[in-house]
Amino acid sequence: MSTTLKKLEEAVEKITGRKADELRSKTIDENRKELEEKGIRTKFYSAFPFIGRGNILRKFISHEDVNKTVDESIR
């Protein structure tokens, strides 16, 4: 596993409180259902075209590193 991917997973785990493998093993709907059963409401919205694709983890990992990791993952 690349250092960048490891940092990305650590950031996701820190924010969500759940292991990346656990999140990855379930669908978005399954993860949402689990949260809502615990009383945590999930909400999704679109701010397009005012807000485009960005790096919400910028405190933990750079935009360039995220793009590099995504490119490596889809090869």
PyMOL Python script that loads the backbone (N, CA, C, O; Angstrom):
from pymol import cmd

cmd.read_pdbstr("""\
ATOM      1  N   MET A   1       0.860  -1.177   0.000  1.00  0.00           N
ATOM      2  CA  MET A   1       0.000   0.000   0.000  1.00  0.00           C
ATOM      3  C   MET A   1       0.903   1.237   0.000  1.00  0.00           C
ATOM      4  O   MET A   1       1.867   1.320   0.761  1.00  0.00           O
ATOM      5  N   SER A   2       0.572   2.184  -0.862  1.00  0.00           N
ATOM      6  CA  SER A   2       1.374   3.403  -0.937  1.00  0.00           C
ATOM      7  C   SER A   2       1.178   4.245   0.324  1.00  0.00           C
ATOM      8  O   SER A   2       0.161   4.139   1.010  1.00  0.00           O
ATOM      9  N   THR A   3       2.165   5.074   0.606  1.00  0.00           N
ATOM     10  CA  THR A   3       2.096   5.963   1.769  1.00  0.00           C
ATOM     11  C   THR A   3       0.907   6.899   1.658  1.00  0.00           C
ATOM     12  O   THR A   3       0.243   7.188   2.654  1.00  0.00           O
ATOM     13  N   THR A   4       0.635   7.373   0.450  1.00  0.00           N
ATOM     14  CA  THR A   4      -0.478   8.296   0.234  1.00  0.00           C
ATOM     15  C   THR A   4      -1.811   7.615   0.524  1.00  0.00           C
ATOM     16  O   THR A   4      -2.675   8.192   1.183  1.00  0.00           O
ATOM     17  N   LEU A   5      -1.976   6.396   0.036  1.00  0.00           N
ATOM     18  CA  LEU A   5      -3.212   5.662   0.294  1.00  0.00           C
ATOM     19  C   LEU A   5      -3.368   5.401   1.785  1.00  0.00           C
ATOM     20  O   LEU A   5      -4.473   5.499   2.318  1.00  0.00           O
ATOM     21  N   LYS A   6      -2.288   5.076   2.456  1.00  0.00           N
ATOM     22  CA  LYS A   6      -2.330   4.841   3.898  1.00  0.00           C
ATOM     23  C   LYS A   6      -2.776   6.113   4.623  1.00  0.00           C
ATOM     24  O   LYS A   6      -3.607   6.051   5.529  1.00  0.00           O
ATOM     25  N   LYS A   7      -2.229   7.264   4.228  1.00  0.00           N
ATOM     26  CA  LYS A   7      -2.624   8.540   4.841  1.00  0.00           C
ATOM     27  C   LYS A   7      -4.099   8.833   4.582  1.00  0.00           C
ATOM     28  O   LYS A   7      -4.815   9.297   5.470  1.00  0.00           O
ATOM     29  N   LEU A   8      -4.546   8.556   3.357  1.00  0.00           N
ATOM     30  CA  LEU A   8      -5.944   8.784   3.012  1.00  0.00           C
ATOM     31  C   LEU A   8      -6.851   7.914   3.872  1.00  0.00           C
ATOM     32  O   LEU A   8      -7.849   8.396   4.407  1.00  0.00           O
ATOM     33  N   GLU A   9      -6.508   6.630   4.008  1.00  0.00           N
ATOM     34  CA  GLU A   9      -7.315   5.728   4.826  1.00  0.00           C
ATOM     35  C   GLU A   9      -7.317   6.161   6.286  1.00  0.00           C
ATOM     36  O   GLU A   9      -8.358   6.109   6.943  1.00  0.00           O
ATOM     37  N   GLU A  10      -6.169   6.588   6.804  1.00  0.00           N
ATOM     38  CA  GLU A  10      -6.089   7.056   8.183  1.00  0.00           C
ATOM     39  C   GLU A  10      -6.981   8.280   8.397  1.00  0.00           C
ATOM     40  O   GLU A  10      -7.638   8.403   9.431  1.00  0.00           O
ATOM     41  N   ALA A  11      -7.000   9.181   7.415  1.00  0.00           N
ATOM     42  CA  ALA A  11      -7.845  10.370   7.521  1.00  0.00           C
ATOM     43  C   ALA A  11      -9.324   9.988   7.518  1.00  0.00           C
ATOM     44  O   ALA A  11     -10.108  10.514   8.308  1.00  0.00           O
ATOM     45  N   VAL A  12      -9.701   9.075   6.630  1.00  0.00           N
ATOM     46  CA  VAL A  12     -11.093   8.620   6.573  1.00  0.00           C
ATOM     47  C   VAL A  12     -11.476   7.960   7.892  1.00  0.00           C
ATOM     48  O   VAL A  12     -12.561   8.209   8.416  1.00  0.00           O
ATOM     49  N   GLU A  13     -10.602   7.125   8.432  1.00  0.00           N
ATOM     50  CA  GLU A  13     -10.875   6.444   9.692  1.00  0.00           C
ATOM     51  C   GLU A  13     -11.008   7.436  10.845  1.00  0.00           C
ATOM     52  O   GLU A  13     -11.863   7.274  11.715  1.00  0.00           O
ATOM     53  N   LYS A  14     -10.161   8.459  10.847  1.00  0.00           N
ATOM     54  CA  LYS A  14     -10.218   9.473  11.902  1.00  0.00           C
ATOM     55  C   LYS A  14     -11.539  10.249  11.845  1.00  0.00           C
ATOM     56  O   LYS A  14     -12.153  10.522  12.876  1.00  0.00           O
ATOM     57  N   ILE A  15     -11.962  10.595  10.644  1.00  0.00           N
ATOM     58  CA  ILE A  15     -13.188  11.374  10.477  1.00  0.00           C
ATOM     59  C   ILE A  15     -14.433  10.549  10.769  1.00  0.00           C
ATOM     60  O   ILE A  15     -15.364  11.032  11.414  1.00  0.00           O
ATOM     61  N   THR A  16     -14.453   9.305  10.298  1.00  0.00           N
ATOM     62  CA  THR A  16     -15.660   8.479  10.429  1.00  0.00           C
ATOM     63  C   THR A  16     -15.697   7.634  11.697  1.00  0.00           C
ATOM     64  O   THR A  16     -16.770   7.232  12.145  1.00  0.00           O
ATOM     65  N   GLY A  17     -14.531   7.365  12.275  1.00  0.00           N
ATOM     66  CA  GLY A  17     -14.487   6.490  13.435  1.00  0.00           C
ATOM     67  C   GLY A  17     -14.643   5.015  13.072  1.00  0.00           C
ATOM     68  O   GLY A  17     -14.865   4.178  13.947  1.00  0.00           O
ATOM     69  N   ARG A  18     -14.528   4.701  11.797  1.00  0.00           N
ATOM     70  CA  ARG A  18     -14.677   3.323  11.318  1.00  0.00           C
ATOM     71  C   ARG A  18     -13.499   2.991  10.417  1.00  0.00           C
ATOM     72  O   ARG A  18     -12.954   3.866   9.745  1.00  0.00           O
ATOM     73  N   LYS A  19     -13.109   1.714  10.408  1.00  0.00           N
ATOM     74  CA  LYS A  19     -12.005   1.256   9.576  1.00  0.00           C
ATOM     75  C   LYS A  19     -12.368   1.375   8.098  1.00  0.00           C
ATOM     76  O   LYS A  19     -13.517   1.153   7.714  1.00  0.00           O
ATOM     77  N   ALA A  20     -11.386   1.725   7.276  1.00  0.00           N
ATOM     78  CA  ALA A  20     -11.610   1.872   5.841  1.00  0.00           C
ATOM     79  C   ALA A  20     -12.104   0.560   5.231  1.00  0.00           C
ATOM     80  O   ALA A  20     -12.989   0.573   4.376  1.00  0.00           O
ATOM     81  N   ASP A  21     -11.540  -0.570   5.660  1.00  0.00           N
ATOM     82  CA  ASP A  21     -11.984  -1.875   5.140  1.00  0.00           C
ATOM     83  C   ASP A  21     -13.453  -2.134   5.455  1.00  0.00           C
ATOM     84  O   ASP A  21     -14.177  -2.700   4.636  1.00  0.00           O
ATOM     85  N   GLU A  22     -13.893  -1.720   6.640  1.00  0.00           N
ATOM     86  CA  GLU A  22     -15.302  -1.887   7.021  1.00  0.00           C
ATOM     87  C   GLU A  22     -16.201  -1.041   6.119  1.00  0.00           C
ATOM     88  O   GLU A  22     -17.229  -1.518   5.637  1.00  0.00           O
ATOM     89  N   LEU A  23     -15.816   0.195   5.898  1.00  0.00           N
ATOM     90  CA  LEU A  23     -16.597   1.072   5.022  1.00  0.00           C
ATOM     91  C   LEU A  23     -16.616   0.542   3.597  1.00  0.00           C
ATOM     92  O   LEU A  23     -17.644   0.577   2.920  1.00  0.00           O
ATOM     93  N   ARG A  24     -15.469   0.053   3.153  1.00  0.00           N
ATOM     94  CA  ARG A  24     -15.327  -0.443   1.793  1.00  0.00           C
ATOM     95  C   ARG A  24     -16.147  -1.711   1.553  1.00  0.00           C
ATOM     96  O   ARG A  24     -16.589  -1.958   0.431  1.00  0.00           O
ATOM     97  N   SER A  25     -16.350  -2.511   2.592  1.00  0.00           N
ATOM     98  CA  SER A  25     -17.023  -3.801   2.432  1.00  0.00           C
ATOM     99  C   SER A  25     -18.542  -3.680   2.319  1.00  0.00           C
ATOM    100  O   SER A  25     -19.220  -4.662   2.015  1.00  0.00           O
ATOM    101  N   LYS A  26     -19.075  -2.492   2.561  1.00  0.00           N
ATOM    102  CA  LYS A  26     -20.525  -2.287   2.523  1.00  0.00           C
ATOM    103  C   LYS A  26     -20.879  -1.218   1.491  1.00  0.00           C
ATOM    104  O   LYS A  26     -20.063  -0.363   1.148  1.00  0.00           O
ATOM    105  N   THR A  27     -22.106  -1.293   1.012  1.00  0.00           N
ATOM    106  CA  THR A  27     -22.567  -0.276   0.068  1.00  0.00           C
ATOM    107  C   THR A  27     -22.864   1.022   0.819  1.00  0.00           C
ATOM    108  O   THR A  27     -22.961   1.036   2.046  1.00  0.00           O
ATOM    109  N   ILE A  28     -23.005   2.100   0.068  1.00  0.00           N
ATOM    110  CA  ILE A  28     -23.366   3.384   0.671  1.00  0.00           C
ATOM    111  C   ILE A  28     -24.700   3.254   1.405  1.00  0.00           C
ATOM    112  O   ILE A  28     -24.865   3.785   2.503  1.00  0.00           O
ATOM    113  N   ASP A  29     -25.646   2.546   0.795  1.00  0.00           N
ATOM    114  CA  ASP A  29     -26.953   2.370   1.440  1.00  0.00           C
ATOM    115  C   ASP A  29     -26.851   1.592   2.745  1.00  0.00           C
ATOM    116  O   ASP A  29     -27.532   1.918   3.717  1.00  0.00           O
ATOM    117  N   GLU A  30     -26.005   0.563   2.774  1.00  0.00           N
ATOM    118  CA  GLU A  30     -25.821  -0.217   4.010  1.00  0.00           C
ATOM    119  C   GLU A  30     -25.187   0.648   5.099  1.00  0.00           C
ATOM    120  O   GLU A  30     -25.611   0.606   6.254  1.00  0.00           O
ATOM    121  N   ASN A  31     -24.176   1.429   4.733  1.00  0.00           N
ATOM    122  CA  ASN A  31     -23.546   2.321   5.703  1.00  0.00           C
ATOM    123  C   ASN A  31     -24.533   3.370   6.210  1.00  0.00           C
ATOM    124  O   ASN A  31     -24.562   3.669   7.404  1.00  0.00           O
ATOM    125  N   ARG A  32     -25.336   3.924   5.317  1.00  0.00           N
ATOM    126  CA  ARG A  32     -26.329   4.923   5.711  1.00  0.00           C
ATOM    127  C   ARG A  32     -27.359   4.313   6.658  1.00  0.00           C
ATOM    128  O   ARG A  32     -27.716   4.923   7.666  1.00  0.00           O
ATOM    129  N   LYS A  33     -27.838   3.110   6.338  1.00  0.00           N
ATOM    130  CA  LYS A  33     -28.829   2.440   7.175  1.00  0.00           C
ATOM    131  C   LYS A  33     -28.296   2.226   8.589  1.00  0.00           C
ATOM    132  O   LYS A  33     -29.005   2.469   9.565  1.00  0.00           O
ATOM    133  N   GLU A  34     -27.039   1.770   8.701  1.00  0.00           N
ATOM    134  CA  GLU A  34     -26.429   1.567  10.017  1.00  0.00           C
ATOM    135  C   GLU A  34     -26.377   2.871  10.814  1.00  0.00           C
ATOM    136  O   GLU A  34     -26.695   2.892  12.003  1.00  0.00           O
ATOM    137  N   LEU A  35     -25.978   3.949  10.159  1.00  0.00           N
ATOM    138  CA  LEU A  35     -25.918   5.243  10.839  1.00  0.00           C
ATOM    139  C   LEU A  35     -27.300   5.701  11.292  1.00  0.00           C
ATOM    140  O   LEU A  35     -27.468   6.171  12.417  1.00  0.00           O
ATOM    141  N   GLU A  36     -28.282   5.560  10.412  1.00  0.00           N
ATOM    142  CA  GLU A  36     -29.626   6.019  10.741  1.00  0.00           C
ATOM    143  C   GLU A  36     -30.256   5.178  11.846  1.00  0.00           C
ATOM    144  O   GLU A  36     -31.063   5.689  12.621  1.00  0.00           O
ATOM    145  N   GLU A  37     -29.895   3.877  11.932  1.00  0.00           N
ATOM    146  CA  GLU A  37     -30.376   3.042  13.025  1.00  0.00           C
ATOM    147  C   GLU A  37     -29.799   3.508  14.362  1.00  0.00           C
ATOM    148  O   GLU A  37     -30.393   3.272  15.414  1.00  0.00           O
ATOM    149  N   LYS A  38     -28.641   4.170  14.319  1.00  0.00           N
ATOM    150  CA  LYS A  38     -28.020   4.723  15.531  1.00  0.00           C
ATOM    151  C   LYS A  38     -28.505   6.145  15.811  1.00  0.00           C
ATOM    152  O   LYS A  38     -28.055   6.784  16.762  1.00  0.00           O
ATOM    153  N   GLY A  39     -29.423   6.636  14.979  1.00  0.00           N
ATOM    154  CA  GLY A  39     -29.952   7.979  15.168  1.00  0.00           C
ATOM    155  C   GLY A  39     -29.142   9.073  14.507  1.00  0.00           C
ATOM    156  O   GLY A  39     -29.371  10.257  14.755  1.00  0.00           O
ATOM    157  N   ILE A  40     -28.193   8.683  13.664  1.00  0.00           N
ATOM    158  CA  ILE A  40     -27.368   9.665  12.956  1.00  0.00           C
ATOM    159  C   ILE A  40     -27.927   9.810  11.546  1.00  0.00           C
ATOM    160  O   ILE A  40     -27.874   8.873  10.749  1.00  0.00           O
ATOM    161  N   ARG A  41     -28.460  10.981  11.247  1.00  0.00           N
ATOM    162  CA  ARG A  41     -29.073  11.215   9.945  1.00  0.00           C
ATOM    163  C   ARG A  41     -28.004  11.619   8.938  1.00  0.00           C
ATOM    164  O   ARG A  41     -27.163  12.474   9.217  1.00  0.00           O
ATOM    165  N   THR A  42     -28.047  11.002   7.779  1.00  0.00           N
ATOM    166  CA  THR A  42     -27.119  11.379   6.721  1.00  0.00           C
ATOM    167  C   THR A  42     -27.839  12.297   5.745  1.00  0.00           C
ATOM    168  O   THR A  42     -29.033  12.148   5.485  1.00  0.00           O
ATOM    169  N   LYS A  43     -27.093  13.234   5.222  1.00  0.00           N
ATOM    170  CA  LYS A  43     -27.688  14.203   4.306  1.00  0.00           C
ATOM    171  C   LYS A  43     -26.703  14.465   3.178  1.00  0.00           C
ATOM    172  O   LYS A  43     -25.515  14.686   3.415  1.00  0.00           O
ATOM    173  N   PHE A  44     -27.196  14.438   1.977  1.00  0.00           N
ATOM    174  CA  PHE A  44     -26.382  14.704   0.803  1.00  0.00           C
ATOM    175  C   PHE A  44     -27.000  15.867   0.048  1.00  0.00           C
ATOM    176  O   PHE A  44     -28.223  15.961  -0.062  1.00  0.00           O
ATOM    177  N   TYR A  45     -26.181  16.732  -0.460  1.00  0.00           N
ATOM    178  CA  TYR A  45     -26.693  17.839  -1.257  1.00  0.00           C
ATOM    179  C   TYR A  45     -25.689  18.178  -2.346  1.00  0.00           C
ATOM    180  O   TYR A  45     -24.518  17.804  -2.284  1.00  0.00           O
ATOM    181  N   SER A  46     -26.174  18.880  -3.321  1.00  0.00           N
ATOM    182  CA  SER A  46     -25.323  19.292  -4.424  1.00  0.00           C
ATOM    183  C   SER A  46     -25.233  20.808  -4.452  1.00  0.00           C
ATOM    184  O   SER A  46     -26.241  21.507  -4.342  1.00  0.00           O
ATOM    185  N   ALA A  47     -24.029  21.299  -4.598  1.00  0.00           N
ATOM    186  CA  ALA A  47     -23.821  22.741  -4.719  1.00  0.00           C
ATOM    187  C   ALA A  47     -23.267  23.075  -6.101  1.00  0.00           C
ATOM    188  O   ALA A  47     -22.719  24.157  -6.315  1.00  0.00           O
ATOM    189  N   PHE A  48     -23.415  22.138  -7.034  1.00  0.00           N
ATOM    190  CA  PHE A  48     -22.936  22.342  -8.395  1.00  0.00           C
ATOM    191  C   PHE A  48     -23.693  23.490  -9.030  1.00  0.00           C
ATOM    192  O   PHE A  48     -24.902  23.562  -8.809  1.00  0.00           O
ATOM    193  N   PRO A  49     -23.129  24.359  -9.765  1.00  0.00           N
ATOM    194  CA  PRO A  49     -21.735  24.430 -10.217  1.00  0.00           C
ATOM    195  C   PRO A  49     -20.855  25.296  -9.324  1.00  0.00           C
ATOM    196  O   PRO A  49     -19.707  25.581  -9.665  1.00  0.00           O
ATOM    197  N   PHE A  50     -21.393  25.713  -8.187  1.00  0.00           N
ATOM    198  CA  PHE A  50     -20.629  26.623  -7.328  1.00  0.00           C
ATOM    199  C   PHE A  50     -19.478  25.937  -6.608  1.00  0.00           C
ATOM    200  O   PHE A  50     -18.438  26.548  -6.361  1.00  0.00           O
ATOM    201  N   ILE A  51     -19.665  24.679  -6.276  1.00  0.00           N
ATOM    202  CA  ILE A  51     -18.607  23.912  -5.622  1.00  0.00           C
ATOM    203  C   ILE A  51     -18.375  22.666  -6.455  1.00  0.00           C
ATOM    204  O   ILE A  51     -19.282  21.857  -6.650  1.00  0.00           O
ATOM    205  N   GLY A  52     -17.179  22.523  -6.933  1.00  0.00           N
ATOM    206  CA  GLY A  52     -16.851  21.358  -7.759  1.00  0.00           C
ATOM    207  C   GLY A  52     -16.136  20.307  -6.948  1.00  0.00           C
ATOM    208  O   GLY A  52     -16.167  20.316  -5.717  1.00  0.00           O
ATOM    209  N   ARG A  53     -15.497  19.409  -7.652  1.00  0.00           N
ATOM    210  CA  ARG A  53     -14.737  18.361  -6.987  1.00  0.00           C
ATOM    211  C   ARG A  53     -13.607  19.016  -6.212  1.00  0.00           C
ATOM    212  O   ARG A  53     -12.869  19.843  -6.749  1.00  0.00           O
ATOM    213  N   GLY A  54     -13.480  18.646  -4.968  1.00  0.00           N
ATOM    214  CA  GLY A  54     -12.452  19.233  -4.128  1.00  0.00           C
ATOM    215  C   GLY A  54     -11.837  18.213  -3.198  1.00  0.00           C
ATOM    216  O   GLY A  54     -12.144  17.024  -3.284  1.00  0.00           O
ATOM    217  N   ASN A  55     -10.996  18.654  -2.335  1.00  0.00           N
ATOM    218  CA  ASN A  55     -10.322  17.778  -1.389  1.00  0.00           C
ATOM    219  C   ASN A  55     -10.744  18.176   0.014  1.00  0.00           C
ATOM    220  O   ASN A  55     -10.172  19.091   0.605  1.00  0.00           O
ATOM    221  N   ILE A  56     -11.748  17.486   0.546  1.00  0.00           N
ATOM    222  CA  ILE A  56     -12.232  17.808   1.895  1.00  0.00           C
ATOM    223  C   ILE A  56     -11.267  17.331   2.972  1.00  0.00           C
ATOM    224  O   ILE A  56     -11.422  17.673   4.144  1.00  0.00           O
ATOM    225  N   LEU A  57     -10.276  16.547   2.578  1.00  0.00           N
ATOM    226  CA  LEU A  57      -9.296  16.035   3.536  1.00  0.00           C
ATOM    227  C   LEU A  57      -8.002  16.842   3.489  1.00  0.00           C
ATOM    228  O   LEU A  57      -6.958  16.353   3.919  1.00  0.00           O
ATOM    229  N   ARG A  58      -8.053  18.075   2.971  1.00  0.00           N
ATOM    230  CA  ARG A  58      -6.830  18.842   2.719  1.00  0.00           C
ATOM    231  C   ARG A  58      -5.982  19.072   3.972  1.00  0.00           C
ATOM    232  O   ARG A  58      -4.788  19.350   3.861  1.00  0.00           O
ATOM    233  N   LYS A  59      -6.575  18.960   5.152  1.00  0.00           N
ATOM    234  CA  LYS A  59      -5.780  19.103   6.368  1.00  0.00           C
ATOM    235  C   LYS A  59      -4.870  17.890   6.573  1.00  0.00           C
ATOM    236  O   LYS A  59      -3.866  17.968   7.281  1.00  0.00           O
ATOM    237  N   PHE A  60      -5.235  16.765   5.943  1.00  0.00           N
ATOM    238  CA  PHE A  60      -4.520  15.512   6.158  1.00  0.00           C
ATOM    239  C   PHE A  60      -3.688  15.073   4.959  1.00  0.00           C
ATOM    240  O   PHE A  60      -2.657  14.422   5.126  1.00  0.00           O
ATOM    241  N   ILE A  61      -4.128  15.425   3.747  1.00  0.00           N
ATOM    242  CA  ILE A  61      -3.468  14.941   2.536  1.00  0.00           C
ATOM    243  C   ILE A  61      -3.684  15.967   1.419  1.00  0.00           C
ATOM    244  O   ILE A  61      -4.761  16.552   1.309  1.00  0.00           O
ATOM    245  N   SER A  62      -2.671  16.180   0.606  1.00  0.00           N
ATOM    246  CA  SER A  62      -2.757  17.209  -0.438  1.00  0.00           C
ATOM    247  C   SER A  62      -3.641  16.755  -1.603  1.00  0.00           C
ATOM    248  O   SER A  62      -3.857  15.562  -1.816  1.00  0.00           O
ATOM    249  N   HIS A  63      -4.135  17.726  -2.336  1.00  0.00           N
ATOM    250  CA  HIS A  63      -4.961  17.467  -3.516  1.00  0.00           C
ATOM    251  C   HIS A  63      -4.176  16.634  -4.540  1.00  0.00           C
ATOM    252  O   HIS A  63      -4.711  15.702  -5.139  1.00  0.00           O
ATOM    253  N   GLU A  64      -2.915  16.984  -4.726  1.00  0.00           N
ATOM    254  CA  GLU A  64      -2.078  16.267  -5.686  1.00  0.00           C
ATOM    255  C   GLU A  64      -1.914  14.801  -5.287  1.00  0.00           C
ATOM    256  O   GLU A  64      -1.967  13.913  -6.138  1.00  0.00           O
ATOM    257  N   ASP A  65      -1.713  14.549  -3.987  1.00  0.00           N
ATOM    258  CA  ASP A  65      -1.556  13.170  -3.517  1.00  0.00           C
ATOM    259  C   ASP A  65      -2.851  12.370  -3.684  1.00  0.00           C
ATOM    260  O   ASP A  65      -2.810  11.184  -4.012  1.00  0.00           O
ATOM    261  N   VAL A  66      -3.989  13.011  -3.461  1.00  0.00           N
ATOM    262  CA  VAL A  66      -5.274  12.325  -3.665  1.00  0.00           C
ATOM    263  C   VAL A  66      -5.421  11.946  -5.128  1.00  0.00           C
ATOM    264  O   VAL A  66      -5.771  10.808  -5.442  1.00  0.00           O
ATOM    265  N   ASN A  67      -5.159  12.885  -6.025  1.00  0.00           N
ATOM    266  CA  ASN A  67      -5.273  12.592  -7.459  1.00  0.00           C
ATOM    267  C   ASN A  67      -4.317  11.479  -7.876  1.00  0.00           C
ATOM    268  O   ASN A  67      -4.692  10.600  -8.652  1.00  0.00           O
ATOM    269  N   LYS A  68      -3.090  11.509  -7.370  1.00  0.00           N
ATOM    270  CA  LYS A  68      -2.112  10.477  -7.699  1.00  0.00           C
ATOM    271  C   LYS A  68      -2.604   9.101  -7.226  1.00  0.00           C
ATOM    272  O   LYS A  68      -2.488   8.115  -7.953  1.00  0.00           O
ATOM    273  N   THR A  69      -3.149   9.042  -6.017  1.00  0.00           N
ATOM    274  CA  THR A  69      -3.644   7.780  -5.473  1.00  0.00           C
ATOM    275  C   THR A  69      -4.839   7.265  -6.264  1.00  0.00           C
ATOM    276  O   THR A  69      -4.940   6.068  -6.533  1.00  0.00           O
ATOM    277  N   VAL A  70      -5.735   8.159  -6.632  1.00  0.00           N
ATOM    278  CA  VAL A  70      -6.889   7.751  -7.439  1.00  0.00           C
ATOM    279  C   VAL A  70      -6.417   7.205  -8.778  1.00  0.00           C
ATOM    280  O   VAL A  70      -6.888   6.161  -9.230  1.00  0.00           O
ATOM    281  N   ASP A  71      -5.492   7.906  -9.408  1.00  0.00           N
ATOM    282  CA  ASP A  71      -4.959   7.439 -10.694  1.00  0.00           C
ATOM    283  C   ASP A  71      -4.317   6.059 -10.569  1.00  0.00           C
ATOM    284  O   ASP A  71      -4.517   5.199 -11.427  1.00  0.00           O
ATOM    285  N   GLU A  72      -3.542   5.846  -9.496  1.00  0.00           N
ATOM    286  CA  GLU A  72      -2.893   4.547  -9.265  1.00  0.00           C
ATOM    287  C   GLU A  72      -3.950   3.455  -9.046  1.00  0.00           C
ATOM    288  O   GLU A  72      -3.793   2.328  -9.515  1.00  0.00           O
ATOM    289  N   SER A  73      -5.002   3.795  -8.343  1.00  0.00           N
ATOM    290  CA  SER A  73      -6.040   2.815  -8.000  1.00  0.00           C
ATOM    291  C   SER A  73      -6.835   2.343  -9.209  1.00  0.00           C
ATOM    292  O   SER A  73      -7.251   1.186  -9.273  1.00  0.00           O
ATOM    293  N   ILE A  74      -7.045   3.235 -10.162  1.00  0.00           N
ATOM    294  CA  ILE A  74      -7.879   2.847 -11.310  1.00  0.00           C
ATOM    295  C   ILE A  74      -7.080   2.269 -12.468  1.00  0.00           C
ATOM    296  O   ILE A  74      -7.661   1.887 -13.485  1.00  0.00           O
ATOM    297  N   ARG A  75      -5.783   2.199 -12.337  1.00  0.00           N
ATOM    298  CA  ARG A  75      -4.944   1.589 -13.384  1.00  0.00           C
ATOM    299  C   ARG A  75      -5.057   0.104 -13.365  1.00  0.00           C
ATOM    300  O   ARG A  75      -4.423  -0.574 -14.173  1.00  0.00           O
TER     301      ARG A  75
END
""", "prot")
cmd.dss("prot")
cmd.show_as("cartoon", "prot")
cmd.util.cbc("prot")
cmd.orient("prot")
